[in-house]
């Protein structure tokens, strides 16, 4: 049971830096999010979407219908 508290603390520390930001750090991310219906995703896009570019400096895909 003590390990559960430790895991919770580790997840809290990991995910505190991943909150959304009002101003994107990368130009390709801003370009992807500027168009309606586009979003950034790590890995492959969902089946009904296609990868139209990159986000976060090429580390993620920009998906659109």
TIVO-2410 file (N, C-alpha, C; in nm, 3 decimals):
# residues 65
REC num residu      c1      c2      c3 atome chaine
REC   1      X   0.081  -0.118   0.000     N      A
REC   1      X   0.000   0.000   0.000    CA      A
REC   1      X   0.087   0.126   0.000     C      A
REC   2      X   0.204   0.117   0.059     N      A
REC   2      X   0.293   0.233   0.061    CA      A
REC   2      X   0.344   0.266  -0.078     C      A
REC   3      X   0.358   0.166  -0.162     N      A
REC   3      X   0.407   0.189  -0.298    CA      A
REC   3      X   0.306   0.271  -0.378     C      A
REC   4      X   0.180   0.260  -0.345     N      A
REC   4      X   0.077   0.336  -0.414    CA      A
REC   4      X   0.095   0.486  -0.392     C      A
REC   5      X   0.128   0.526  -0.271     N      A
REC   5      X   0.155   0.666  -0.242    CA      A
REC   5      X   0.279   0.716  -0.316     C      A
REC   6      X   0.379   0.632  -0.324     N      A
REC   6      X   0.501   0.669  -0.396    CA      A
REC   6      X   0.473   0.686  -0.545     C      A
REC   7      X   0.397   0.595  -0.604     N      A
REC   7      X   0.361   0.606  -0.745    CA      A
REC   7      X   0.279   0.732  -0.773     C      A
REC   8      X   0.188   0.763  -0.683     N      A
REC   8      X   0.108   0.883  -0.699    CA      A
REC   8      X   0.197   1.008  -0.698     C      A
REC   9      X   0.292   1.012  -0.609     N      A
REC   9      X   0.384   1.126  -0.602    CA      A
REC   9      X   0.469   1.137  -0.728     C      A
REC  10      X   0.515   1.025  -0.781     N      A
REC  10      X   0.595   1.026  -0.903    CA      A
REC  10      X   0.512   1.075  -1.021     C      A
REC  11      X   0.388   1.027  -1.034     N      A
REC  11      X   0.302   1.073  -1.143    CA      A
REC  11      X   0.271   1.222  -1.130     C      A
REC  12      X   0.252   1.267  -1.010     N      A
REC  12      X   0.226   1.408  -0.989    CA      A
REC  12      X   0.344   1.493  -1.034     C      A
REC  13      X   0.464   1.450  -1.005     N      A
REC  13      X   0.583   1.523  -1.047    CA      A
REC  13      X   0.603   1.517  -1.198     C      A
REC  14      X   0.573   1.403  -1.258     N      A
REC  14      X   0.590   1.389  -1.403    CA      A
REC  14      X   0.493   1.475  -1.481     C      A
REC  15      X   0.368   1.479  -1.437     N      A
REC  15      X   0.265   1.545  -1.516    CA      A
REC  15      X   0.246   1.692  -1.483     C      A
REC  16      X   0.316   1.746  -1.387     N      A
REC  16      X   0.300   1.887  -1.357    CA      A
REC  16      X   0.359   1.974  -1.467     C      A
REC  17      X   0.456   1.925  -1.539     N      A
REC  17      X   0.519   2.003  -1.645    CA      A
REC  17      X   0.446   1.988  -1.778     C      A
REC  18      X   0.345   1.904  -1.788     N      A
REC  18      X   0.278   1.880  -1.916    CA      A
REC  18      X   0.148   1.957  -1.930     C      A
REC  19      X   0.122   2.052  -1.841     N      A
REC  19      X  -0.001   2.128  -1.853    CA      A
REC  19      X   0.005   2.217  -1.977     C      A
REC  20      X  -0.112   2.254  -2.029     N      A
REC  20      X  -0.119   2.334  -2.151    CA      A
REC  20      X  -0.064   2.473  -2.132     C      A
REC  21      X  -0.018   2.531  -2.240     N      A
REC  21      X   0.038   2.664  -2.237    CA      A
REC  21      X  -0.035   2.751  -2.337     C      A
REC  22      X  -0.051   2.877  -2.306     N      A
REC  22      X  -0.122   2.968  -2.395    CA      A
REC  22      X  -0.039   3.000  -2.520     C      A
REC  23      X   0.092   3.004  -2.507     N      A
REC  23      X   0.176   3.033  -2.621    CA      A
REC  23      X   0.264   2.911  -2.652     C      A
REC  24      X   0.248   2.851  -2.770     N      A
REC  24      X   0.327   2.734  -2.804    CA      A
REC  24      X   0.475   2.767  -2.820     C      A
REC  25      X   0.559   2.672  -2.790     N      A
REC  25      X   0.703   2.694  -2.798    CA      A
REC  25      X   0.758   2.677  -2.939     C      A
REC  26      X   0.692   2.597  -3.020     N      A
REC  26      X   0.741   2.566  -3.154    CA      A
REC  26      X   0.651   2.627  -3.260     C      A
REC  27      X   0.711   2.673  -3.368     N      A
REC  27      X   0.634   2.735  -3.476    CA      A
REC  27      X   0.544   2.634  -3.546     C      A
REC  28      X   0.591   2.510  -3.562     N      A
REC  28      X   0.507   2.410  -3.630    CA      A
REC  28      X   0.385   2.374  -3.547     C      A
REC  29      X   0.396   2.382  -3.415     N      A
REC  29      X   0.281   2.356  -3.328    CA      A
REC  29      X   0.178   2.467  -3.343     C      A
REC  30      X   0.223   2.591  -3.347     N      A
REC  30      X   0.132   2.704  -3.365    CA      A
REC  30      X   0.062   2.696  -3.499     C      A
REC  31      X   0.134   2.656  -3.602     N      A
REC  31      X   0.075   2.644  -3.736    CA      A
REC  31      X  -0.030   2.533  -3.738     C      A
REC  32      X  -0.003   2.423  -3.673     N      A
REC  32      X  -0.098   2.311  -3.671    CA      A
REC  32      X  -0.224   2.349  -3.596     C      A
REC  33      X  -0.210   2.413  -3.482     N      A
REC  33      X  -0.326   2.445  -3.399    CA      A
REC  33      X  -0.404   2.567  -3.449     C      A
REC  34      X  -0.346   2.642  -3.543     N      A
REC  34      X  -0.415   2.762  -3.592    CA      A
REC  34      X  -0.535   2.725  -3.679     C      A
REC  35      X  -0.530   2.615  -3.749     N      A
REC  35      X  -0.640   2.572  -3.834    CA      A
REC  35      X  -0.741   2.492  -3.753     C      A
REC  36      X  -0.867   2.512  -3.781     N      A
REC  36      X  -0.972   2.441  -3.707    CA      A
REC  36      X  -0.975   2.295  -3.749     C      A
REC  37      X  -0.988   2.206  -3.652     N      A
REC  37      X  -0.996   2.063  -3.680    CA      A
REC  37      X  -0.863   1.992  -3.679     C      A
REC  38      X  -0.754   2.064  -3.658     N      A
REC  38      X  -0.622   2.002  -3.652    CA      A
REC  38      X  -0.577   1.992  -3.507     C      A
REC  39      X  -0.500   1.888  -3.478     N      A
REC  39      X  -0.449   1.869  -3.342    CA      A
REC  39      X  -0.318   1.792  -3.348     C      A
REC  40      X  -0.239   1.802  -3.242     N      A
REC  40      X  -0.112   1.733  -3.232    CA      A
REC  40      X  -0.132   1.601  -3.158     C      A
REC  41      X  -0.062   1.498  -3.203     N      A
REC  41      X  -0.076   1.368  -3.139    CA      A
REC  41      X   0.056   1.292  -3.149     C      A
REC  42      X   0.095   1.230  -3.039     N      A
REC  42      X   0.214   1.145  -3.038    CA      A
REC  42      X   0.176   1.011  -3.101     C      A
REC  43      X   0.254   0.965  -3.194     N      A
REC  43      X   0.224   0.839  -3.261    CA      A
REC  43      X   0.136   0.862  -3.382     C      A
REC  44      X   0.071   0.757  -3.424     N      A
REC  44      X  -0.011   0.763  -3.545    CA      A
REC  44      X  -0.143   0.836  -3.518     C      A
REC  45      X  -0.196   0.898  -3.624     N      A
REC  45      X  -0.325   0.966  -3.614    CA      A
REC  45      X  -0.438   0.863  -3.609     C      A
REC  46      X  -0.555   0.901  -3.555     N      A
REC  46      X  -0.669   0.809  -3.554    CA      A
REC  46      X  -0.708   0.768  -3.696     C      A
REC  47      X  -0.785   0.660  -3.712     N      A
REC  47      X  -0.816   0.607  -3.845    CA      A
REC  47      X  -0.880   0.705  -3.943     C      A
REC  48      X  -0.964   0.796  -3.899     N      A
REC  48      X  -1.030   0.888  -3.993    CA      A
REC  48      X  -0.950   1.015  -4.018     C      A
REC  49      X  -0.831   1.028  -3.961     N      A
REC  49      X  -0.747   1.146  -3.976    CA      A
REC  49      X  -0.618   1.110  -4.050     C      A
REC  50      X  -0.556   1.211  -4.111     N      A
REC  50      X  -0.427   1.191  -4.177    CA      A
REC  50      X  -0.324   1.286  -4.118     C      A
REC  51      X  -0.200   1.246  -4.123     N      A
REC  51      X  -0.091   1.331  -4.074    CA      A
REC  51      X  -0.059   1.434  -4.182     C      A
REC  52      X  -0.074   1.563  -4.148     N      A
REC  52      X  -0.051   1.669  -4.246    CA      A
REC  52      X   0.075   1.748  -4.216     C      A
REC  53      X   0.144   1.717  -4.109     N      A
REC  53      X   0.265   1.789  -4.073    CA      A
REC  53      X   0.318   1.738  -3.940     C      A
REC  54      X   0.397   1.822  -3.875     N      A
REC  54      X   0.455   1.784  -3.746    CA      A
REC  54      X   0.426   1.890  -3.641     C      A
REC  55      X   0.446   1.852  -3.516     N      A
REC  55      X   0.431   1.942  -3.401    CA      A
REC  55      X   0.548   1.920  -3.307     C      A
REC  56      X   0.569   2.016  -3.219     N      A
REC  56      X   0.672   2.007  -3.116    CA      A
REC  56      X   0.809   1.973  -3.173     C      A
REC  57      X   0.845   2.044  -3.277     N      A
REC  57      X   0.977   2.028  -3.337    CA      A
REC  57      X   0.995   1.896  -3.409     C      A
REC  58      X   0.887   1.838  -3.463     N      A
REC  58      X   0.896   1.713  -3.537    CA      A
REC  58      X   0.878   1.589  -3.454     C      A
REC  59      X   0.850   1.604  -3.325     N      A
REC  59      X   0.836   1.487  -3.238    CA      A
REC  59      X   0.694   1.430  -3.239     C      A
REC  60      X   0.595   1.507  -3.286     N      A
REC  60      X   0.456   1.463  -3.289    CA      A
REC  60      X   0.398   1.486  -3.427     C      A
REC  61      X   0.284   1.423  -3.456     N      A
REC  61      X   0.216   1.440  -3.584    CA      A
REC  61      X   0.106   1.545  -3.571     C      A
REC  62      X   0.086   1.620  -3.676     N      A
REC  62      X  -0.028   1.713  -3.685    CA      A
REC  62      X  -0.136   1.641  -3.764     C      A
REC  63      X  -0.248   1.611  -3.701     N      A
REC  63      X  -0.355   1.532  -3.763    CA      A
REC  63      X  -0.470   1.623  -3.806     C      A
REC  64      X  -0.529   1.590  -3.921     N      A
REC  64      X  -0.647   1.663  -3.970    CA      A
REC  64      X  -0.735   1.566  -4.047     C      A
REC  65      X  -0.860   1.605  -4.067     N      A
REC  65      X  -0.956   1.521  -4.140    CA      A
REC  65      X  -0.920   1.516  -4.286     C      A
***
